Amino acid sequence: MAITADLDLALVLQRVIDEARRLAGARYGLLIVLDDQGQRTLFTSGSPRTARCEQSTMGEHGILEAVLRDDRPVNIEDLDRYPGTRRYPEGHPTMRSLLGVPIRSQEGMLSSLYLADREDGQPFDEHDRSRLERFATQAALAIANARLHRRLMSLAVHEERERIAREMHDSLAQVLGYVITKVSALRELLRQPDRLAEVERHLEQLERAARDAYADVREAILGLRTGLARNRSLVDALRSYVERWQDQSGVNARLIVEPSDDSLRGLQPMAELQLLRIVQEALTNVRKHARATEVTVQLARLDGTVCVRVADNGIGFDPGALERGQFPHFGLATMHERAEAVGGRLQVTSLPGRGTTVEAVLPVGIVLAETTGGRDASLDRR
């Protein structure tokens, strides 16, 4: 339970060696971990702080290497009688007995686990070896799970960077390209004194573009700074963002939570983050395109799902009239990607002159599955 209580790989590995040492009542422990490139990382337990882990080799005959190389356990009752010289880490006391077992998974060898010197002074026996091998099986599952989590987080970070890059291209990069074009035109016009009226018009357009870009950057910074922490719920994060977004945009905004904050618990952390980003993207579209005076963010628990709805009273648009290449401009593609990435779905409803509603439905639970489609009448469109 201890070694599976966290998904941080480094923490899991340290817990593996600490708990193994306690399990067998050993004074010292060492864990050699292999990565995908064959590089090794060492974790120790019970060793003096002056010990240098990278020098933890035991003799010319490679006692530690035998476990990794041959994929088999070793149990040496008396290291003094084992042939070869000893090279202990600096500051480490001489050890008398050694027990080592491999930690393997279906993917192959993950690491090797070593214990030295029982606290009671007795050598390790077959019962200790059998117990440590069973523990190694559980440790393999914990290590593999933590590695998978790290890969998923790395992939999520990569995908988020891709989304940010696309959003910058669709907003800030286009504005800067527009500014460069305008400056080039102004340079030519300034050479002709009789066209000062056109210069003034171009300057006004440049000022407007700069203000829009400034607003985009401020909103992007606000969105990136608004995140989820262990001591901060999704509702708290949304409430803080909506309040600050209202101050920056000048659009009246309110957050409605049904029926209560506690009832909304159960989303995976990644699903909560994606839901928060969907709301941020929807509110960005309200500010940039809707010309709305009011917007409502409604969050509710619906039959095994969490539903968020962002509705404005703006000018609306015809979703069917948008060409595929225009989707990134309005952020619709990004919101769809975020919802689908965590097993949810997103729907955008809008009519010219009737406002726009963005609705995302995400599943609740540990295992992501396709949502069942249950809905609450209080959220159905009238």
C-alpha positions in Angstrom: 0.0 0.0 0.0 2.9 2.4 0.8 4.7 1.9 -2.5 1.5 2.3 -4.6 0.3 5.4 -2.7 1.9 7.8 -5.1 2.6 8.1 -8.8 5.8 10.1 -8.6 8.5 7.8 -10.0 11.3 9.0 -7.8 9.1 8.8 -4.6 7.9 5.3 -5.5 11.5 4.1 -6.1 12.7 5.5 -2.7 9.7 3.9 -1.0 10.5 0.5 -2.6 13.9 0.4 -1.0 12.8 1.9 2.3 9.9 -0.6 2.7 12.0 -3.5 1.6 14.6 -2.8 4.2 12.0 -2.5 6.9 10.3 -5.7 5.7 13.4 -7.8 6.1 14.8 -6.0 9.1 17.9 -5.0 7.2 20.4 -2.3 8.1 21.2 -1.2 4.5 19.4 -1.2 1.2 20.3 -0.5 -2.4 18.0 -0.2 -5.5 19.6 -0.1 -9.0 17.1 1.2 -11.6 17.5 0.8 -15.3 15.9 3.3 -17.7 14.9 2.8 -21.3 18.4 3.7 -22.5 20.1 1.3 -20.0 21.3 4.1 -17.8 21.4 3.3 -14.1 20.1 5.3 -11.1 20.9 4.2 -7.5 18.6 4.7 -4.5 19.9 3.8 -1.0 18.3 3.3 2.4 20.0 3.2 5.8 23.4 4.3 4.4 25.4 7.1 6.0 24.8 10.4 4.3 28.5 10.6 3.3 28.1 7.5 1.1 28.3 8.1 -2.6 25.7 6.0 -4.3 27.4 6.1 -7.7 30.4 4.2 -6.2 28.3 1.4 -4.7 30.0 -1.6 -6.4 30.9 -4.7 -4.5 34.1 -6.4 -5.7 35.8 -7.4 -8.9 33.5 -10.4 -9.3 30.4 -8.1 -9.6 28.0 -9.5 -7.0 25.5 -6.8 -7.7 25.9 -7.3 -11.5 25.0 -11.0 -11.1 21.4 -10.1 -10.3 21.1 -7.7 -13.2 23.1 -9.8 -15.7 21.7 -13.2 -14.9 18.2 -12.2 -13.7 18.5 -14.4 -10.6 18.5 -13.8 -6.8 21.7 -14.0 -4.7 22.0 -14.8 -1.0 25.5 -14.5 0.5 25.7 -15.3 4.2 29.3 -14.2 4.7 30.8 -11.6 2.3 34.2 -12.0 3.9 34.4 -15.5 2.4 33.3 -14.4 -1.0 36.3 -14.1 -3.4 37.4 -10.7 -4.6 38.1 -7.3 -3.1 35.5 -5.0 -1.7 35.0 -1.3 -2.7 32.5 0.2 -0.3 31.3 3.8 -0.7 33.2 6.4 1.3 32.0 6.4 4.9 30.0 3.2 4.5 30.7 0.5 7.2 31.8 -3.0 6.1 28.8 -5.3 5.4 28.6 -9.0 6.4 25.7 -10.5 4.4 23.8 -9.7 1.2 20.5 -10.6 -0.3 19.6 -9.5 -3.8 16.6 -10.1 -6.1 15.6 -8.8 -9.5 12.6 -6.7 -10.1 11.1 -7.5 -13.5 7.9 -6.9 -15.5 6.5 -8.1 -18.8 8.7 -5.4 -20.4 11.8 -7.0 -19.0 14.3 -6.1 -16.2 13.3 -2.9 -14.3 15.8 -2.9 -11.4 17.5 -5.0 -8.8 17.0 -4.8 -5.1 19.7 -5.5 -2.5 19.6 -5.7 1.3 22.6 -6.1 3.6 23.0 -7.1 7.2 20.0 -8.0 9.2 19.4 -5.9 12.4 19.6 -9.1 14.6 23.0 -10.0 13.2 21.7 -13.2 11.6 22.3 -14.0 7.9 19.4 -13.8 5.5 17.6 -17.2 5.1 15.3 -18.7 2.4 12.2 -17.2 4.1 13.8 -13.7 3.7 14.5 -14.4 0.0 11.0 -15.7 -0.7 9.4 -12.7 1.1 11.6 -10.3 -0.8 10.8 -11.9 -4.1 7.1 -11.5 -3.4 7.7 -7.9 -2.5 9.6 -7.4 -5.7 6.6 -8.6 -7.7 4.5 -5.8 -6.1 7.3 -3.3 -6.5 7.4 -4.1 -10.2 3.8 -3.2 -10.6 4.3 0.1 -8.7 7.3 1.0 -10.7 5.7 0.2 -14.1 2.6 2.2 -13.1 4.7 5.2 -12.0 6.7 5.0 -15.3 3.5 4.9 -17.3 2.1 7.9 -15.4 5.3 9.8 -16.1 5.0 9.0 -19.8 1.4 10.1 -19.8 2.3 13.4 -18.1 5.1 13.9 -20.6 2.6 13.3 -23.5 0.1 15.6 -21.9 2.7 18.4 -21.6 3.7 17.9 -25.2 0.1 18.1 -26.3 -0.5 21.2 -24.2 2.6 22.9 -25.8 1.2 22.0 -29.2 -2.2 23.6 -28.3 -0.5 26.8 -27.0 1.6 27.0 -30.1 -1.5 26.8 -32.3 -3.3 29.3 -30.3 -0.4 31.7 -30.5 -0.3 31.2 -34.2 -4.0 31.9 -34.6 -4.0 35.0 -32.4 -0.8 36.8 -31.5 1.3 35.7 -34.6 -1.5 36.9 -37.0 -1.8 40.2 -35.2 2.0 40.8 -35.3 2.0 39.9 -39.0 -0.8 42.4 -39.5 1.2 45.1 -37.6 4.3 44.5 -39.8 2.3 44.9 -42.9 0.8 48.1 -41.6 4.1 49.5 -40.6 5.5 48.9 -44.1 2.5 50.7 -45.6 2.9 53.6 -43.2 6.6 54.0 -44.1 5.6 54.5 -47.8 2.7 56.9 -46.9 5.0 59.1 -44.7 7.0 59.9 -47.8 3.9 61.5 -49.3 2.9 64.6 -47.2 -0.5 64.9 -49.0 -1.7 61.5 -47.6 -1.6 62.3 -43.9 -5.3 61.3 -43.5 -4.5 57.8 -44.6 -1.6 57.7 -42.2 -3.9 58.6 -39.3 -6.3 55.9 -40.3 -3.6 53.3 -40.4 -2.3 54.4 -37.0 -5.8 54.0 -35.5 -5.9 50.4 -37.0 -2.5 49.7 -35.5 -3.5 51.0 -32.1 -6.6 48.8 -32.2 -4.6 45.7 -33.2 -2.1 46.4 -30.4 -4.9 46.7 -27.8 -6.4 43.4 -29.0 -3.0 41.7 -28.8 -2.5 43.1 -25.3 -5.8 41.8 -24.2 -5.0 38.4 -25.7 -1.7 38.2 -23.9 -3.2 39.3 -20.5 -5.9 36.7 -20.8 -3.5 34.0 -21.8 -1.3 34.8 -18.8 -4.3 34.8 -16.5 -5.3 31.4 -17.9 -1.9 29.8 -17.5 -1.6 31.2 -14.0 -4.9 29.7 -13.0 -4.3 26.1 -12.2 -5.3 23.3 -9.8 -3.5 22.5 -6.6 -4.0 19.9 -4.0 -5.6 22.4 -1.6 -7.7 24.0 -4.3 -10.8 22.6 -5.8 -12.0 22.9 -9.4 -14.8 25.2 -8.2 -12.4 27.4 -6.4 -10.2 27.7 -9.5 -13.2 28.5 -11.7 -14.6 31.1 -9.3 -11.2 32.9 -9.1 -10.8 32.8 -12.9 -14.3 34.0 -13.7 -14.0 36.9 -11.2 -10.7 38.1 -12.6 -11.8 37.5 -16.2 -14.8 39.8 -15.6 -12.5 42.5 -14.3 -10.3 42.3 -17.3 -13.0 41.9 -20.0 -15.7 44.2 -18.6 -18.3 41.6 -19.4 -20.7 40.7 -16.5 -20.0 37.0 -15.6 -21.4 34.7 -13.0 -20.6 31.1 -11.9 -23.5 28.8 -10.9 -22.7 25.5 -9.2 -25.4 22.8 -8.9 -26.1 21.4 -6.4 -22.9 21.9 -4.3 -19.1 21.9 -4.5 -18.8 18.5 -2.8 -21.1 16.8 -5.3 -18.6 17.7 -8.2 -15.8 15.6 -6.8 -14.7 12.5 -8.7 -13.2 13.8 -11.9 -9.6 12.8 -12.6 -7.1 15.5 -12.1 -6.4 15.7 -15.9 -10.1 15.9 -16.6 -10.5 18.8 -14.1 -7.6 20.6 -15.8 -9.1 20.1 -19.3 -12.5 21.3 -18.1 -10.9 24.4 -16.6 -9.1 25.1 -19.9 -12.3 24.6 -21.9 -14.0 27.3 -19.8 -11.1 29.6 -20.3 -11.2 29.1 -24.1 -14.9 29.6 -24.2 -14.6 32.9 -22.2 -11.8 34.0 -24.5 -14.2 33.5 -27.5 -16.9 35.5 -25.7 -14.5 38.5 -25.2 -13.1 38.4 -28.7 -16.1 37.5 -30.9 -19.4 37.6 -29.1 -19.8 41.3 -28.3 -21.7 40.0 -25.2 -22.7 42.0 -22.1 -23.4 38.9 -20.0 -22.1 35.4 -19.7 -23.0 32.5 -17.3 -20.8 29.6 -16.4 -22.9 26.7 -15.1 -21.4 23.6 -13.5 -23.4 20.6 -12.4 -23.2 16.8 -11.7 -25.4 14.8 -14.0 -25.8 11.0 -13.7 -22.2 10.0 -13.5 -20.9 13.0 -15.4 -19.9 16.6 -14.8 -21.3 19.1 -17.2 -20.1 22.7 -17.7 -22.0 25.2 -19.8 -20.8 28.6 -20.9 -23.7 30.7 -22.3 -23.5 34.3 -23.5 -26.0 36.9 -24.9 -23.8 38.0 -27.8 -24.3 38.2 -31.5 -23.9 34.4 -32.1 -22.9 32.8 -35.4 -23.8 29.9 -37.6 -21.5 26.9 -36.8 -22.5 25.2 -40.0 -21.3 28.1 -42.1 -17.7 27.9 -40.7 -15.1 26.3 -42.9 -12.9 23.7 -41.3 -9.9 25.9 -41.6 -11.7 28.6 -39.5 -12.2 26.3 -36.4 -8.8 27.1 -34.7 -9.6 30.8 -35.1 -12.7 30.4 -32.8 -11.0 27.9 -30.6 -13.6 25.2 -31.3 -11.1 22.6 -32.4 -9.0 23.0 -29.3 -12.1 22.7 -27.0 -13.2 19.5 -28.8 -9.7 18.0 -28.4 -9.6 18.8 -24.7 -13.0 17.2 -24.1 -12.2 14.1 -26.1 -8.8 13.7 -24.5 -10.4 12.8 -21.2 -13.3 10.7 -22.6 -15.8 13.5 -22.8 -17.7 15.4 -25.5 -18.4 19.0 -26.4 -21.3 20.7 -28.1 -21.5 24.2 -29.4 -24.9 25.7 -30.1 -25.4 29.2 -31.6 -27.6 31.3 -33.8 -27.0 34.7 -35.3 -28.4 37.3 -32.8 -29.2 34.6 -30.2 -25.9 34.1 -28.4 -23.7 31.1 -28.1 -23.6 28.1 -25.7 -20.7 25.8 -25.2 -21.4 22.6 -23.3 -18.8 20.0 -22.2 -19.7 16.7 -20.5 -16.9 14.7 -18.9 -17.2 11.3 -17.1 -16.7 10.9 -13.4 -14.7 8.0 -12.0 -11.2 6.5 -12.0 -11.6 4.6 -15.3 -12.4 6.9 -18.2 -15.3 5.7 -20.3 -17.7 7.0 -22.9 -20.4 9.0 -21.1 -23.9 7.5 -20.9 -25.6 10.6 -22.0 -27.7 11.2 -18.9 -29.0 14.8 -18.6 -30.7 16.9 -16.1 -33.8 18.8 -17.1 -32.5 21.9 -15.4 -29.7 22.2 -18.0 -31.7 21.3 -21.1 -32.1 24.1 -23.6 -35.5 25.7 -23.5 
